[in-house]
Structure formats: C-alpha cells, structure tokens
Amino acid sequence: MRIGKFGFLNNFLPYFYLEHCVHIGESNVRLVEASPRRMVEMLERGEVDFAPAPSFYYISRKEHLRSYDFCISSRADNRGRIFSVIIVSKKMKVDDGDIAVSSQSITSVNLLRIILRERDMKNKIIHVDGISAHDLLKKCPYALIIGDEALKARRKFNVVMDLGEEWYELTGYPMVFGISLSLSHKNMEEANRKIMESLSFGMQNIDNVVEEAARISGLPGEFLKTYFLAISYKMGTEERKGLEVFEEKCMEHRLV
C-alpha cells in the first residue's frame, strides 16, 4: 500500500508508529511524503492509494473520492485554535492592508476568503511566490502562513488571526483542514485502520513523540505537546458537521 503523508509536523504524531514499522520492515506500507497540493496531484494520478488531502479539494471533487476517518481538524473544545494556519504581521492587529498567500495553500486561502466576507473585511488577497513569512511579508503587511512555516513564524511575528479560532467563532464548529481520501473505486479501509492504530500509539506515548519531534524540529517540546493536542485526528460528529458547514459556505460564496 502506498500511503501519503504531509511533510508537516501535524502528521508527525499519527504517523510516528507506522513510520517506525515501515523503517524496520514490519509493514506492507510504503510512505510517500508531499505537500498538500502535490499530494492531490499524486492521488489523482494513482501514485498514492490513500492520503490526507485538503478539504477544499474533497468538497470540489467528492463524487470521485472516498473519505475515511483520519483527518486534520481543529477542536471545538479548544475553541478552534489550530496554531499552524495563521495570519502574521509586524503589526499588532488586522487593518485594511493586503494579505499575501502562497500557492501552497488550498483549503486555507478559501477559508480566509469566507472569513473576510463574513466579517465584511476589505483586505485583498495577493498571491505571492515563496512560503515563508519573511518572503510573504516583503510584499504585503499581512501573510497567511500554514504548516511548519506557521509554527516558526509565530515565534518571530505577531499572530493577528488564527483561522481555526476565527472559523469557530463564526460557526461554533471545528475546521477540518485535511481529510483522508482514496479514489472512489478503491477501498482503503486497511490503510485507514493502520493510521488510526498508529494514532492510538502516538497518543498513548505522546511524551516520547514530543521528545522526538522537538529534537527534529528544534521547537520547544512544551509547545509541540500543546500543538499536537490541539488537533483532532478523527472525523467525529463535530468534525463532520464542521466540514458540512464549510462546504455550505464555499457554495454560498461561489468558491465551488
């Protein structure tokens, strides 16, 4: 089985045990790492069998896709804070300045469009080459940063909006940023089971996982534990409703 994973720390805990099994040859899995945008392309071409993918991609193409339990979502019990999908700035708060976004973002940029329109904010979204906050803030006073770059950027710049938290304040539901998928003609329940088993191991051994993540990333272990526990990795009732509301908002705002 070819299972995809994002090259972000948000996949570190759920894949920790599975990666260990693959490394020592105790699994029939080949892991394929890629960015969310690249993962979509690989899934479409059949280069991976099962993978997390951006939620916006799923709602745009769901008649061709099959979804599973594994996801990357904010948590309602944390008021939606996700830490790694943020707008940063050298300023202290958001005014009417432009917001730079990179081509790496699929779900987050459409979530931002919804938030700006729902809040009647006049900021323009500007597509900019580069993925780091430093690169994007050269072009605009605000930058939408995702993934590990966001975790680094929040240590250097002011976080003026956490999009997961903003979504929760708008809707009362968690925001599902990524959802595990296969093409519709494939049944990848075994792959889903392996990820969920690996997730269970990661949560039961979270201190060991955090220690290794801190060693690799250079980020503080205390923050990483807070970050890992802020993510919901399983599609439950609240997550499914949050995804439904996101789809409704995308349709309402003519994004799909």
C-alpha positions in Angstrom: 0.0 0.0 0.0 1.2 3.5 -0.9 0.1 5.8 1.9 0.7 9.5 1.6 1.6 11.9 4.4 2.0 15.6 4.6 5.6 16.8 5.2 4.3 18.8 8.2 4.5 18.3 12.0 0.7 18.0 12.0 1.3 14.4 10.6 4.1 13.6 13.0 2.2 12.1 15.9 -0.3 10.0 13.9 2.3 8.5 11.6 5.0 8.1 14.3 4.4 4.4 15.0 3.7 3.5 11.4 6.9 5.1 10.2 8.8 3.0 12.8 7.1 -0.2 11.5 8.0 0.7 7.9 11.6 1.5 8.8 12.2 -1.9 10.5 10.4 -3.8 7.7 7.3 -4.8 9.8 4.7 -3.3 7.5 3.5 -3.8 3.9 3.2 0.0 3.6 5.3 2.5 1.5 5.0 6.0 2.8 5.1 8.9 0.3 5.7 12.4 1.7 4.5 15.5 -0.1 2.9 18.9 0.3 -0.9 19.1 0.3 -1.0 20.4 -3.3 1.4 17.8 -4.6 -0.5 15.1 -2.7 -3.6 15.9 -4.6 -1.8 15.5 -7.9 -0.3 12.2 -6.8 -3.7 10.9 -5.7 -5.3 11.9 -9.0 -2.6 10.1 -10.9 -2.8 6.9 -8.8 0.7 7.4 -7.4 -0.6 7.0 -3.8 -3.5 4.8 -2.8 -4.6 6.6 0.4 -3.6 10.0 1.7 -4.6 13.1 3.6 -5.7 15.8 1.2 -7.1 19.4 1.6 -10.7 19.6 2.5 -11.4 22.1 -0.3 -10.2 19.6 -2.8 -12.5 17.0 -1.3 -15.7 19.1 -1.5 -14.8 20.1 -5.0 -14.3 16.5 -6.2 -16.1 14.3 -3.7 -18.1 12.4 -6.4 -14.8 10.9 -7.5 -13.4 10.3 -4.0 -13.9 8.1 -0.9 -13.3 9.6 2.5 -12.1 7.9 5.8 -11.7 8.5 9.5 -8.3 10.1 9.6 -8.3 13.9 9.4 -6.5 17.1 10.4 -9.0 19.3 12.2 -9.2 22.0 14.9 -11.0 21.1 18.1 -14.2 22.6 19.4 -13.1 22.1 23.0 -10.1 24.3 22.2 -12.3 27.0 20.6 -10.9 26.1 17.2 -7.3 27.2 17.8 -5.0 25.3 15.3 -1.7 27.2 15.7 -0.5 26.3 12.2 -3.0 28.2 10.0 -2.4 31.8 10.9 -2.1 35.3 9.6 1.1 37.0 10.9 2.3 40.6 10.7 4.7 43.1 12.1 1.6 45.0 13.1 -0.4 44.2 16.2 -3.8 43.8 14.6 -5.5 43.5 11.2 -6.5 46.7 9.4 -7.3 47.0 5.7 -3.9 46.0 4.3 -3.3 43.3 1.7 -2.8 39.7 2.8 -0.1 37.7 1.0 -0.8 34.0 0.4 1.4 31.3 -1.2 0.4 28.7 -3.8 0.9 26.0 -1.1 -2.5 26.8 0.4 -5.7 25.3 -1.0 -8.2 25.0 1.9 -6.8 27.8 4.0 -7.0 30.5 1.3 -10.7 29.7 0.6 -11.4 29.6 4.4 -9.7 33.1 4.5 -12.0 34.3 1.7 -15.1 33.2 3.7 -13.9 34.8 6.9 -13.1 38.1 5.2 -16.5 38.2 3.5 -18.5 37.1 6.6 -16.7 39.7 8.7 -17.1 42.3 6.0 -13.3 42.9 5.9 -11.9 44.7 2.9 -8.4 43.1 2.8 -7.3 42.0 -0.6 -5.7 38.5 -1.1 -2.4 38.7 -3.0 -0.8 35.5 -4.4 3.0 35.7 -3.8 5.9 33.4 -4.6 7.5 31.8 -1.6 6.2 30.1 1.5 8.0 31.7 4.5 6.6 34.6 6.4 9.7 36.6 5.7 9.1 36.2 1.9 5.4 37.0 2.0 5.7 40.0 4.4 8.1 41.6 1.9 5.1 42.0 -0.4 2.2 42.7 2.0 1.7 43.8 5.6 0.0 40.5 6.4 0.7 36.9 5.4 -1.3 33.7 5.6 1.2 31.0 6.7 0.4 27.3 7.1 2.2 24.2 8.4 5.6 24.2 9.9 6.4 27.6 8.5 3.5 28.9 10.6 4.9 27.3 13.7 8.2 29.0 13.1 6.6 32.3 12.1 4.6 32.7 15.3 7.9 32.9 17.2 9.1 35.9 15.1 6.0 37.8 14.1 2.6 38.8 15.6 -0.2 36.3 15.2 -3.1 38.6 14.3 -5.5 35.8 13.3 -5.8 32.0 13.9 -8.1 30.9 11.1 -9.3 27.8 13.1 -10.3 30.0 16.0 -11.9 32.6 13.7 -13.9 29.8 12.0 -15.1 28.5 15.4 -16.3 32.0 16.4 -18.2 32.3 13.1 -19.8 28.8 13.1 -19.4 27.1 16.5 -17.7 24.1 14.8 -14.2 22.8 14.3 -12.5 23.4 11.0 -11.4 20.3 9.1 -8.3 21.3 7.1 -7.4 17.9 5.7 -9.3 14.6 5.3 -8.0 11.2 4.3 -9.1 10.0 0.8 -8.7 7.4 -1.9 -10.1 7.4 -5.4 -13.8 6.2 -5.3 -13.1 2.8 -6.9 -10.6 1.9 -4.2 -11.4 0.6 -0.7 -8.6 1.6 1.6 -10.1 0.7 4.9 -7.0 -1.3 5.8 -4.8 1.8 5.3 -7.2 3.9 7.4 -7.0 1.2 10.1 -3.2 1.3 10.1 -3.2 5.1 10.5 -5.8 5.0 13.3 -3.8 2.3 15.1 -0.7 4.4 14.7 -2.6 7.4 16.0 -3.6 5.5 19.1 0.0 4.5 19.8 1.1 8.2 19.3 -1.5 9.5 21.8 -0.6 6.8 24.4 3.1 7.6 24.0 2.8 11.4 23.4 5.8 12.4 25.6 8.1 10.2 23.6 6.6 11.5 20.3 7.0 15.1 21.5 10.7 14.5 22.5 11.5 13.2 19.1 9.5 16.0 17.3 11.4 18.6 19.4 14.7 17.0 18.5 14.0 17.0 14.8 12.2 20.4 14.5 14.1 22.5 17.1 10.8 23.7 18.5 10.1 23.6 22.3 8.6 20.4 23.5 6.0 22.1 25.7 4.7 24.0 22.7 4.7 20.9 20.5 2.6 19.0 23.0 0.1 21.8 23.1 0.0 21.8 19.3 -0.5 18.1 18.9 -3.3 18.1 21.5 -5.0 21.0 19.7 -5.5 18.8 16.6 -8.4 16.4 16.2 -7.2 13.5 14.0 -10.5 11.6 13.7 -13.7 12.5 11.9 -16.3 12.6 14.6 -19.8 14.2 14.7 -18.5 17.7 15.3 -15.8 17.4 12.6 -18.3 16.1 10.1 -20.7 19.0 10.8 -17.8 21.5 10.5 -16.9 20.1 7.1 -20.6 20.3 6.0 -20.8 23.9 7.1 -17.5 24.7 5.2 -19.0 23.1 2.1 -22.2 25.2 2.5 -20.1 28.4 3.0 -18.0 27.6 -0.1 -21.1 27.2 -2.2 -22.7 30.3 -0.7 -19.7 32.4 -1.6 -19.4 30.7 -5.0 -16.0 29.2 -4.3 -17.0 25.8 -5.7 
